[in-house]
Amino acid sequence: MEHALRIVDKIKSLRETRFSGLRPPTEFFDYQRISKPADVNTATSRISYNTRYFSGNYGLIVSMLAVYAIITNYHLLIAITFLVGGFALINRFAPDATQLGEHTVTQKHLYLGLFVIGIPLVWFADPFGTVFWIIGASAVLILVHASIMEPGVESEYASIDGETV
């Protein structure tokens, strides 16, 4: 029960910190603010501003792409499930050493067996390709969106540090 409360608290703190910066979809997908940048300097300034302004939305995009990549890579999904499930099962059902005939099996032995089987499974699942796909797809989506989205009116006031008009 205490473990579940810690998870709920973690989710609440994540929502307050990370998702508090989310901009509404109507603002993120405002097609009236889309335009081709005039030059590289304009694109660079837009990317600089929009990556800060829409950072919560971009973080959500990266998270969704990561979930998609893991779900569609069945080998990686099986390997991660095997390792996480193995850790959970060992911690729950084998906290103490067990005597099997003449041999004593400890948690250390069980973890070693889990790694001997799990690491080749993960290696076979090509996690590096998945990570590079997530990085590439995220970079393309974020850079394209940030460069074609004109900053809003609030960007004009972003450089003013509390000065009154």
C-alpha positions in Angstrom: 0.0 0.0 0.0 2.8 2.4 0.9 4.5 1.6 -2.4 1.3 2.6 -4.3 1.2 5.9 -2.4 4.8 6.6 -3.4 3.9 6.0 -7.1 0.9 8.3 -6.9 3.0 11.0 -5.3 5.6 10.5 -8.0 3.0 10.9 -10.7 1.6 14.0 -9.1 5.0 15.6 -8.8 5.7 14.7 -12.5 2.4 16.3 -13.6 3.2 19.4 -11.6 6.7 19.8 -12.8 6.8 18.5 -16.4 3.2 18.8 -17.6 2.7 22.3 -16.1 4.6 23.6 -19.1 2.3 22.0 -21.6 0.7 24.5 -24.0 -2.9 23.8 -25.2 -3.2 21.9 -28.5 -5.0 24.9 -30.1 -1.8 26.9 -29.5 0.6 24.1 -30.4 -1.2 23.3 -33.7 -2.2 26.9 -34.5 -2.0 26.7 -38.3 -2.4 30.5 -38.7 1.0 31.0 -37.1 2.7 28.6 -39.6 5.0 30.3 -42.1 8.2 29.5 -43.9 11.2 31.3 -42.3 12.7 34.0 -44.4 16.3 32.9 -43.8 18.5 30.8 -41.5 18.7 33.5 -38.8 14.9 33.7 -38.6 14.7 29.9 -38.4 17.4 29.8 -35.7 15.7 32.4 -33.6 12.3 30.6 -34.0 13.9 27.3 -33.0 15.5 28.9 -30.0 12.3 30.5 -28.8 9.9 27.7 -29.6 12.0 25.0 -28.0 11.8 26.8 -24.7 8.2 27.9 -25.1 6.9 24.5 -26.2 9.3 22.4 -24.2 6.6 20.5 -22.4 4.8 19.6 -25.6 8.1 18.5 -27.2 8.9 16.4 -24.1 5.5 14.8 -24.6 6.2 14.1 -28.2 9.6 12.4 -27.4 7.8 10.3 -24.7 5.1 9.2 -27.1 7.7 8.3 -29.7 9.6 6.3 -27.2 6.5 4.4 -26.1 5.6 3.8 -29.8 9.2 2.6 -30.5 9.2 0.1 -27.6 5.7 -1.2 -28.3 6.5 -1.8 -32.0 9.9 -3.4 -31.3 8.5 -6.8 -29.9 11.9 -8.2 -29.1 12.8 -5.1 -27.0 9.4 -5.2 -25.3 9.9 -8.9 -24.4 13.5 -8.3 -23.2 12.4 -5.3 -21.0 9.4 -7.2 -19.6 11.7 -10.2 -18.9 14.2 -8.1 -17.0 11.8 -6.0 -15.1 9.5 -8.9 -14.3 12.6 -11.0 -13.2 13.7 -8.3 -10.8 10.2 -8.0 -9.4 9.8 -11.7 -9.0 13.2 -12.2 -7.4 12.7 -9.3 -5.0 9.2 -10.6 -4.0 9.6 -14.3 -3.9 13.2 -14.9 -3.2 14.5 -12.4 -0.6 16.3 -15.2 1.4 18.6 -17.9 0.3 17.0 -21.2 -0.7 18.4 -24.7 -0.3 18.1 -26.9 -3.4 19.7 -30.3 -2.6 23.3 -29.6 -1.8 23.3 -26.1 -3.3 22.3 -22.8 -1.7 20.7 -20.4 -4.2 20.9 -16.7 -3.1 19.5 -13.6 -4.7 22.9 -12.9 -6.1 22.8 -16.2 -8.1 19.3 -15.5 -9.3 20.3 -12.0 -10.5 23.3 -13.5 -12.3 21.0 -15.9 -14.1 18.7 -13.1 -15.0 21.5 -11.1 -16.5 23.0 -14.1 -18.3 19.7 -14.6 -20.1 18.4 -11.0 -20.2 21.5 -9.1 -21.5 21.7 -11.3 -24.7 17.9 -10.8 -25.2 18.3 -7.0 -24.9 21.3 -7.1 -27.3 19.4 -9.1 -29.8 16.5 -6.6 -29.6 18.8 -3.8 -31.0 18.2 -1.1 -28.4 20.7 1.2 -30.0 18.7 1.3 -33.2 15.6 2.1 -31.3 17.3 4.9 -29.3 18.7 6.4 -32.5 15.3 6.2 -34.2 13.7 8.1 -31.3 16.4 10.7 -31.4 16.2 11.2 -35.2 12.4 11.2 -35.3 12.2 13.6 -32.4 14.8 15.9 -33.8 13.0 16.1 -37.2 9.6 16.7 -35.7 10.7 19.3 -33.2 13.0 21.2 -35.5 10.4 21.4 -38.3 7.7 22.5 -35.9 9.9 25.0 -34.1 11.2 26.5 -37.3 7.9 27.0 -39.1 5.9 28.2 -36.1 6.0 31.9 -35.7 6.5 33.1 -32.1 3.4 34.6 -30.6 3.0 38.2 -29.4 4.3 37.1 -26.0 7.8 36.6 -27.5 8.1 40.4 -28.0 7.8 40.8 -24.2 10.1 37.9 -23.3 13.2 40.1 -23.5 11.7 42.8 -21.2 12.7 42.0 -17.6 10.0 43.6 -15.6 10.3 47.1 -17.2 7.1 49.1 -17.1 5.8 50.7 -20.2 
